[in-house]
Amino acid sequence: MGFELEVTPLNVISTSFGAFVLLYGIVSHRIKERFYLGEAPFALFFGILLAQYGVPEYLRGSPGQSADPLDGFGLGFSRFIIGTQLVLVGIELPYKYIVIEMGSLAMLLLPVMTTMWMVTSVSIWAVIPGVSPLVALAVASCATPTDPVLSNAIVKGSFAEAYVSPRIRNLISAESGANDGFGLPFTFLALNLIQKASTAEALKSWALEVVLWSVVGSVVWGAVVGFTANYLLKVATRYSLIDKESFLLFGVAMGTFVVGSGGLLGVDDLLACFIAGNALTWDDWYRRETEDDDLQNIVDLLCNAVFFTFIGVTIDWSSFDDPDLGITPARLILLNVLVLLLRRLPAMLLHQPFIPQIIDQGEAAFMGWFGPIGAGAVFYAFLVLDAIEEGDLVPDAVRIRSIIKPIIYSLVLGSVLGHTLLIPVIKLVFTKFGVKSIKSTAVADDASIVGSQTSSRLQEERYEAGEGHAPHDEAAERRDRRMSESQRRHSIMSAISGQPADMIGGYDADGNWVEGERASWRISSGHKLGPHTRMRNPQGGEVRIGDFKPSAWHRGEEERQRVEGLQDEATYGALEEGR
C-alpha cells in the first residue's frame, strides 16, 4: 500500500500553527528586544499565508449580504479571546487605578472617544460612495476602540521601558482595556437609529437597554465578580486551600466565567471582564503575587497568536476590490491614511489640557498616534453582523452588511503597518538623533522645597511604575509597612536556613509573611518529572536512582523537618560525589 498524506483541515492547521509558534519562539527574544515587535503582526501574516496555501475555501471569510458561516464563530471566538485579555489588562494595572485616575479615563472614554468616532465616520462617508451618515457611524464605531493587544508593543518590552513613561504606559493599557468594552454604546446608537421605527424609540431603547443595562450593568457585574473572587481567594490562601497552579490561573478562569455569565445576563461582557480583573487585584495583592510568574504572559501570547492567525485566515482579499459596492484598493488606501492621521491624533492634542495624566503636547502626540485598531474592531464587526438579520431589507442595514468587513479588515491591516511596524522605524530615528527618552523630566521649580517633596515624589514614581500604592493611601501604607517588616524577618530566616527566599513561603493579602506549606498558593501540587536524581539513604548510606525530582512541596517539607531536627528517609538532590 502506498504512502498517502492525510491532508485534512485539522491536520494542516494544527501542523502549520504549531510550526509557526515553534519557529517564532526560537527567535522571539531577538524580535522583541531588537525590533520591538510582538507576536500579533507575525501571527497575522502567518494567517494570511495559511489562507492562501493551507485552509480550504469554506473555512475562509467572505463578504456580501448573505450570512458567512464564520461570522457566528468569529463573534464567540473573539468574545472569549478578548475577554481573557481584558481581565489580564485589568489585573496588571496598579492599586485602584481606575478610580484614582478616573478624571483622565473619563476624558479618554467620553470626549476623546466620541471625537474619534465622528472623525472616522466622516472619513468613511467622504471616501466610500453611496454611504449614508448612519451607515458611516455604524461602521466607524467598530474602529473607534484602541486595541489592547497591539498596544502591548508600546507598553511592554525594552522600547517601552527605555522611552515611554510608566505613567503613560498605565494610561494606555487602562484606556485600551476600558474602551474595548465602552464601544458598545457607539455601535448600538447607530444601529438603533437604523432599525427602530422612530428616533424617539431608538433613543429610548439605547438609553435603557444599552447604556443603563448593558454598560452600567456590566460595571456592576464585573465589580461583584471581581471583589467576590478577591475575597474567596483571600479565604483560600488564609486556610491553605489553593495550590500554586490554580492561584496563577484564577484570573484567566474568572475571565471565562465573566464572558459566559455576562452573555447570559445580556450585559457588555468585555467591559465586565476589564472591571472584574481590576477588582480582583483592587488591593494590589494578587498583582504583586503573580507579577513574577509567567503563566498570564503565556496565556496572553497564545491568545494573541491564535486570534490574529484567525484574522489573517478570514481576510477575503477579493472584497477589497468591488467597484459595485464602492470598494477599491485606492479608496481603502486613502481611507487608511485619513484614519491614521485624523482619527485620534487631533482629538488627543485638543483635549490634552483636560487630561491630568498627560503632561504636555508631546505625550499627547505620542498617545494620539499609537491608538491601534485590532482585535476589538473585528469583534465589533462580527457583533454588527449578528445584530443585523440576514433578511433585513432596510437599505442601510443591507449596505452595512456588504461593506463592513472589507473596511474593518483593511483598517486592521493599515493599523498593523502604521502603528505596530512603525516602532522599529521610530527607534532608528531616536538613535540617529540621539533621543534618549521621551519620559517627562519635570522637576519642582523651587529648589527650597525639593527636599520636603522627595518622599512623596519617590512614592509617586513607584506608583506610576506599578510598583507601589497610590500616594497618600493610608491603608496601603499600613500594609506596606507590615510587608516591609515581614520581608526583613524573611531575609533573616533565609540567611539562617541557607535556602532561597522563594522556597520558604509567601506574603498574604495583609502583607504578613506566611511560612512553608501554610503558603499553599506558593506551592505546586504537581510532581514534575525530570532527569534521574541521585538520592542517598542517610541510614544505610546506599545511593539509588529516582525517576523524579522533588516538587516545591517536598523541598519545603524537607526544610521544615531539617529545622525541627527531624531526619527524612532520603535526601533529594544529593549527588554521588562524596555525599
C-alpha positions in Angstrom: 0.0 0.0 0.0 1.4 3.4 -1.0 2.1 6.1 1.5 -0.5 8.9 1.5 -0.7 12.1 3.5 -3.9 12.7 5.4 -4.4 16.3 4.2 -7.3 17.4 6.3 -8.1 20.9 7.6 -7.4 20.0 11.2 -4.0 18.3 10.3 -2.9 21.2 8.1 -4.0 24.0 10.6 -2.5 22.3 13.7 0.7 21.4 11.9 1.1 24.9 10.5 0.2 26.8 13.6 2.4 24.6 15.8 5.3 25.2 13.4 4.7 29.0 13.5 4.7 29.1 17.3 7.9 27.0 17.4 9.7 29.0 14.8 8.6 32.3 16.2 9.6 31.2 19.7 13.1 30.3 18.6 13.8 34.0 17.6 11.2 35.7 19.8 13.7 37.3 22.2 15.6 38.9 19.3 12.4 40.1 17.6 11.0 41.6 20.8 14.2 43.1 22.2 15.9 44.2 18.9 13.0 45.0 16.6 10.4 45.8 19.4 7.6 43.7 17.8 5.2 41.4 19.5 3.7 38.2 18.1 0.5 39.7 16.8 1.7 41.1 13.4 3.6 37.9 12.7 0.6 35.8 13.5 -1.5 38.0 11.2 0.9 37.5 8.3 1.1 33.8 9.1 -2.7 33.6 8.9 -2.6 35.3 5.5 -0.2 32.7 4.2 -2.1 29.9 5.7 -5.3 31.1 4.0 -3.5 31.0 0.6 -1.8 27.6 0.9 -3.4 25.6 3.7 -7.0 26.3 4.5 -9.9 25.1 2.4 -12.3 27.7 0.9 -15.2 27.0 3.3 -13.0 27.9 6.3 -12.2 31.4 4.9 -14.1 34.6 5.3 -16.4 36.0 2.7 -18.1 39.4 2.3 -21.6 40.2 0.9 -25.2 40.3 2.0 -25.5 36.6 2.8 -24.5 35.3 6.2 -21.0 33.9 6.4 -20.8 30.7 8.5 -17.7 32.1 10.2 -19.4 35.2 11.4 -21.1 33.5 14.3 -17.9 31.5 15.2 -15.8 34.7 14.9 -18.1 36.6 17.3 -18.0 33.9 20.0 -14.3 33.3 19.5 -13.4 36.9 19.7 -15.5 37.4 22.9 -13.6 34.6 24.6 -10.1 35.8 23.5 -10.6 39.5 24.1 -12.4 38.9 27.4 -9.5 36.9 28.6 -7.0 39.6 27.6 -9.1 42.3 29.2 -9.1 40.5 32.5 -5.3 40.3 32.3 -5.1 44.1 31.5 -7.2 44.9 34.5 -5.0 42.7 36.7 -1.8 44.4 35.5 -3.0 47.9 36.5 -1.7 49.4 39.8 -3.7 49.8 43.0 -7.3 51.1 42.5 -6.1 52.6 39.2 -9.5 53.2 37.5 -10.8 55.2 40.5 -7.6 57.1 41.2 -7.2 58.1 37.5 -11.0 58.5 36.9 -10.5 62.0 35.6 -8.1 61.0 32.8 -10.0 57.9 31.9 -13.3 59.8 31.7 -11.8 62.3 29.3 -10.4 59.5 27.1 -13.6 57.4 27.1 -16.1 60.3 26.5 -15.0 63.3 24.6 -11.8 61.8 23.0 -13.5 58.6 22.0 -16.6 60.5 20.7 -14.3 62.7 18.6 -12.5 59.6 17.2 -15.9 58.1 16.3 -17.1 61.2 14.5 -13.8 61.7 12.6 -13.7 58.1 11.4 -17.4 58.3 10.4 -16.7 61.4 8.3 -13.7 59.8 6.7 -15.7 56.7 5.7 -18.6 58.8 4.4 -16.3 61.0 2.4 -14.2 58.2 0.8 -16.7 55.4 0.2 -19.5 56.4 -2.3 -23.1 55.7 -1.5 -22.6 55.5 2.3 -25.2 57.3 4.4 -24.2 59.1 7.6 -25.8 56.4 9.8 -24.0 53.6 7.9 -20.7 55.5 8.3 -21.4 55.9 12.1 -22.2 52.1 12.4 -19.0 51.0 10.6 -16.8 53.7 12.3 -17.9 52.6 15.7 -16.1 49.3 15.1 -12.8 51.1 14.5 -13.2 53.5 17.4 -11.7 51.5 20.3 -8.0 51.1 20.7 -6.6 47.6 20.7 -5.0 46.2 24.0 -3.1 43.6 22.0 -1.3 45.8 19.5 -0.8 48.4 22.3 1.5 45.9 24.0 4.2 47.0 21.7 4.4 50.4 23.4 3.5 49.4 26.9 5.7 46.4 27.3 9.3 45.4 26.3 12.6 47.2 26.0 11.3 50.1 23.8 8.6 51.0 26.4 11.0 50.7 29.3 13.6 52.9 27.6 11.4 55.6 26.1 7.8 55.6 27.5 6.9 56.9 30.9 5.3 54.2 33.1 2.5 56.8 33.8 1.7 56.8 30.1 2.0 53.1 29.7 -0.5 52.5 32.5 -2.9 55.0 31.0 -2.6 53.4 27.5 -3.3 50.0 29.0 -6.3 51.2 31.0 -7.8 53.1 28.1 -7.4 50.2 25.7 -8.9 47.8 28.2 -11.9 50.1 29.0 -12.8 51.4 25.6 -12.9 47.9 24.0 -16.0 47.4 26.2 -17.1 51.0 26.1 -17.5 50.9 22.3 -20.9 49.2 22.7 -23.0 52.5 23.1 -21.5 53.9 19.9 -22.3 50.8 17.9 -25.8 50.4 19.0 -26.7 54.1 18.9 -26.2 53.9 15.1 -27.8 50.5 14.7 -30.9 51.6 16.8 -31.3 54.7 14.6 -31.3 52.4 11.5 -33.5 49.6 12.8 -36.1 51.3 15.0 -39.3 52.9 13.7 -38.7 56.3 15.1 -35.8 58.3 16.6 -37.6 58.6 20.0 -37.9 54.8 20.2 -34.3 54.3 19.1 -33.0 56.7 21.8 -35.2 55.2 24.5 -34.1 51.7 23.7 -30.5 52.8 23.5 -30.6 54.6 26.9 -32.4 51.8 28.8 -31.1 48.6 27.1 -27.6 49.6 26.1 -26.4 52.4 28.4 -28.2 51.5 31.6 -28.4 47.7 31.4 -25.5 46.7 29.2 -22.9 49.2 30.2 -23.8 50.2 33.7 -24.9 46.6 34.4 -21.6 45.3 33.1 -19.6 47.6 35.5 -21.7 46.4 38.4 -21.5 42.7 37.4 -17.7 42.9 36.8 -17.2 44.6 40.2 -19.3 42.0 42.0 -17.5 39.1 40.4 -14.0 40.7 40.9 -14.5 41.6 44.6 -16.1 38.3 45.3 -13.2 36.5 43.7 -10.8 38.6 45.6 -12.5 37.7 48.9 -12.7 34.0 48.1 -9.0 34.0 47.1 -8.0 35.5 50.4 -10.0 32.9 52.3 -8.4 30.1 50.2 -4.9 31.4 50.9 -5.6 32.1 54.6 -6.6 28.4 55.1 -4.1 27.0 52.6 -6.8 25.6 50.3 -5.4 26.6 46.9 -2.3 25.5 45.2 0.1 27.5 43.0 -1.3 26.4 39.6 -4.9 27.3 40.5 -3.8 30.6 42.1 -2.0 31.7 39.0 -4.8 30.6 36.7 -7.5 32.3 38.8 -7.7 35.4 36.7 -8.0 33.6 33.4 -10.7 31.3 34.8 -12.6 34.3 36.1 -12.4 35.9 32.7 -14.0 32.8 31.2 -16.8 32.9 33.8 -17.4 36.6 33.2 -17.7 36.2 29.4 -20.2 33.4 29.8 -22.2 34.9 32.6 -22.2 38.4 31.0 -23.6 36.9 27.9 -26.3 35.1 29.9 -27.3 38.4 31.6 -27.1 40.4 28.3 -24.5 42.9 29.7 -21.3 44.1 28.0 -19.1 41.2 28.9 -15.9 42.8 27.6 -16.3 45.8 29.9 -17.3 43.5 32.7 -14.1 41.5 32.2 -11.9 44.6 32.4 -13.7 45.7 35.6 -13.5 42.2 37.1 -9.8 42.0 36.5 -9.1 45.3 38.2 -11.5 44.5 41.1 -9.7 41.1 41.6 -6.4 43.0 42.3 -8.1 46.1 43.8 -5.8 46.0 46.9 -2.7 45.2 44.6 -2.1 41.9 46.4 -2.9 39.5 43.6 -1.0 41.5 41.0 2.1 41.5 43.3 1.9 37.8 44.0 1.6 36.9 40.3 3.8 39.5 38.5 6.9 37.4 38.7 5.2 34.3 37.3 4.8 34.0 33.6 1.6 32.0 33.2 -0.5 35.1 32.4 2.0 36.1 29.8 1.9 32.7 28.2 -1.9 32.8 28.1 -1.7 36.2 26.6 0.8 35.1 23.9 -1.3 32.1 22.9 -4.5 34.2 22.7 -2.7 36.8 20.5 -1.2 34.2 18.2 -4.4 32.3 17.8 -6.7 35.2 17.2 -4.5 37.2 14.8 -3.9 34.0 12.9 -7.7 33.7 12.7 -7.9 37.3 11.4 -5.3 36.6 8.7 -7.1 33.4 7.6 -10.5 35.1 7.3 -9.4 38.1 5.2 -11.1 37.9 1.9 -8.8 39.8 -0.5 -11.3 39.9 -3.3 -13.6 42.0 -1.2 -11.0 44.8 -1.3 -11.8 45.4 -5.0 -15.5 45.5 -5.5 -16.4 48.7 -7.5 -20.1 47.8 -7.4 -20.0 48.4 -3.6 -17.7 51.5 -3.9 -14.8 49.5 -2.5 -11.5 49.8 -4.4 -7.8 49.5 -3.3 -7.2 53.2 -3.9 -10.2 54.2 -1.8 -9.2 51.9 1.0 -5.6 53.2 1.0 -6.9 56.8 1.1 -9.3 55.8 4.0 -6.4 54.2 5.9 -4.3 57.4 5.5 -7.1 59.6 6.7 -7.8 57.3 9.7 -4.2 57.1 10.7 -3.7 60.8 10.6 -7.1 62.2 11.8 -8.9 59.5 13.8 -7.0 60.0 17.1 -4.1 62.5 16.9 -6.1 65.7 16.7 -8.5 64.6 19.5 -5.6 63.9 21.9 -3.9 67.2 21.1 -7.2 69.1 21.5 -8.1 67.5 24.9 -4.6 67.2 26.4 -5.0 70.2 28.8 -8.0 68.5 30.4 -6.3 65.1 30.9 -4.4 65.2 34.2 -2.1 62.3 33.4 -0.8 63.7 30.1 1.7 66.5 30.9 2.4 68.1 27.6 1.6 68.1 23.9 4.5 65.7 23.2 2.9 63.0 25.3 -0.5 63.7 23.8 1.0 63.4 20.3 2.6 60.0 21.2 -0.6 58.7 22.6 -2.5 60.2 19.7 -0.5 58.3 17.1 -0.3 55.0 18.9 -4.0 54.1 19.1 -4.1 50.9 17.1 -7.1 49.2 15.5 -7.1 45.4 16.0 -9.0 42.6 17.7 -11.7 44.8 19.1 -12.6 46.2 15.7 -13.0 42.7 14.3 -15.2 41.7 17.3 -17.5 44.7 16.8 -17.7 43.9 13.1 -19.0 40.5 13.9 -21.3 42.0 16.5 -22.8 44.3 14.0 -23.4 41.5 11.5 -25.0 39.5 14.3 -27.3 42.4 15.2 -28.5 42.8 11.6 -30.6 39.9 10.5 -29.8 38.3 7.1 -33.2 39.1 5.7 -33.3 42.7 6.9 -34.4 44.7 3.9 -33.7 48.2 5.4 -31.3 49.7 2.8 -28.8 51.0 5.4 -28.7 47.5 7.0 -28.0 45.9 3.7 -25.3 48.4 2.9 -23.6 47.8 6.3 -23.6 44.0 5.8 -21.9 44.4 2.4 -19.1 46.8 3.3 -18.3 46.4 7.0 -15.8 43.5 6.7 -13.6 44.8 3.9 -13.4 48.3 5.5 -12.7 47.0 9.0 -10.2 44.3 7.8 -8.4 46.9 5.7 -8.2 49.3 8.8 -6.7 46.5 10.9 -4.0 45.8 8.2 -3.3 49.5 8.0 -3.0 49.8 11.7 -0.5 46.9 11.9 1.6 48.7 9.2 1.1 52.2 10.5 1.3 51.6 14.2 3.0 48.3 15.2 5.6 48.1 12.4 6.4 51.7 12.8 8.1 51.2 16.2 11.4 49.9 14.8 11.5 52.9 12.5 10.9 55.3 15.4 13.7 53.6 17.3 16.1 54.2 14.4 15.1 57.8 14.3 15.6 58.2 18.0 19.0 56.5 17.7 20.1 58.7 14.7 19.1 62.0 16.5 20.3 60.9 19.9 16.9 60.9 21.7 17.5 59.1 25.0 13.9 59.1 26.3 10.5 60.8 25.8 9.7 60.5 29.5 8.8 63.6 31.4 11.7 65.1 33.4 9.7 67.9 35.0 11.0 68.9 38.5 9.9 71.4 41.1 10.7 75.0 40.2 11.5 76.0 43.8 14.7 74.2 44.9 14.0 75.0 48.5 11.0 72.7 48.7 12.5 69.8 46.7 13.8 68.1 49.8 10.4 68.1 51.5 8.9 66.6 48.4 11.4 63.8 47.9 9.5 61.1 49.7 6.2 61.9 48.0 7.8 62.2 44.6 9.5 58.8 45.0 6.2 57.3 46.1 4.5 58.9 43.0 7.2 57.4 40.7 6.8 53.9 42.3 3.0 54.2 41.8 3.4 55.3 38.1 5.7 52.3 37.5 3.2 49.9 39.0 5.5 49.2 41.9 3.7 50.8 44.8 0.4 52.1 46.0 -1.2 55.5 45.3 0.3 58.4 47.2 -1.5 59.3 50.4 -3.3 56.0 50.6 -3.1 55.2 54.4 -4.5 51.7 54.2 -1.9 50.7 51.6 0.9 52.4 53.6 0.0 50.3 56.6 0.0 47.2 54.5 3.4 48.1 53.0 4.9 48.7 56.5 3.7 45.3 57.6 5.1 43.7 54.4 8.4 45.6 54.9 8.8 44.2 58.4 7.8 40.7 57.3 10.3 41.0 54.5 13.1 41.9 56.9 12.3 38.9 59.1 12.0 36.8 55.9 15.5 37.8 54.8 17.0 36.8 58.2 15.2 33.4 58.0 16.5 32.9 54.5 20.1 33.7 55.6 19.9 31.4 58.6 18.4 28.5 56.7 20.6 28.8 53.7 17.6 28.3 51.4 16.5 30.6 48.6 13.9 33.1 49.8 11.1 31.9 47.4 11.2 28.4 48.9 10.2 29.4 52.4 6.7 30.9 51.8 4.8 34.0 50.6 3.0 37.1 51.6 -0.7 37.1 52.4 -3.1 39.8 51.4 -2.4 41.8 54.6 1.4 41.9 53.9 2.3 39.3 56.5 4.8 36.6 55.8 3.4 33.0 55.8 6.0 30.3 56.2 6.4 26.9 54.5 3.5 24.8 53.5 0.9 27.1 55.0 1.5 29.4 52.0 -0.2 26.9 49.8 -0.7 29.3 46.9 3.1 29.3 46.5 3.4 25.5 46.4 3.0 23.4 43.3 0.8 20.4 43.8 2.2 18.6 40.8 5.1 16.1 40.9 7.1 17.2 37.9 9.1 14.5 36.0 12.7 15.3 35.5 16.2 13.8 35.0 17.3 11.0 37.2 18.2 12.4 40.5 20.7 10.9 43.0 19.2 10.1 46.4 21.1 8.8 49.4 19.5 7.0 52.3 21.2 8.6 55.4 20.8 5.5 57.5 22.2 2.9 55.1 24.4 5.1 53.0 23.1 3.4 49.9 22.8 5.5 46.7 19.8 4.8 44.5 18.3 6.5 41.4 15.0 8.3 41.5 12.9 8.9 38.4 11.6 12.3 39.5 12.9 15.4 41.1 11.2 16.9 44.2 8.4 19.4 43.9 8.3 22.6 45.8 6.2 20.9 48.5 8.9 18.2 49.0 11.6 20.9 49.3 9.5 22.8 51.8 8.8 19.7 53.8 12.5 18.8 53.9 13.3 22.2 55.1 10.7 22.1 57.8 11.9 18.7 59.0 15.5 19.9 58.9 14.7 23.0 61.0 12.8 20.8 63.5 15.6 18.4 63.8 13.9 15.5 62.0 15.5 13.2 59.6 13.9 12.3 56.3 14.2 8.8 54.8 16.0 10.1 51.7 17.6 13.4 50.9 16.5 14.6 47.4 19.2 16.0 45.1 22.2 14.6 47.0 24.9 14.0 44.4 27.1 10.9 44.2 30.3 12.8 44.8 31.2 12.4 48.4 27.7 13.0 49.9 
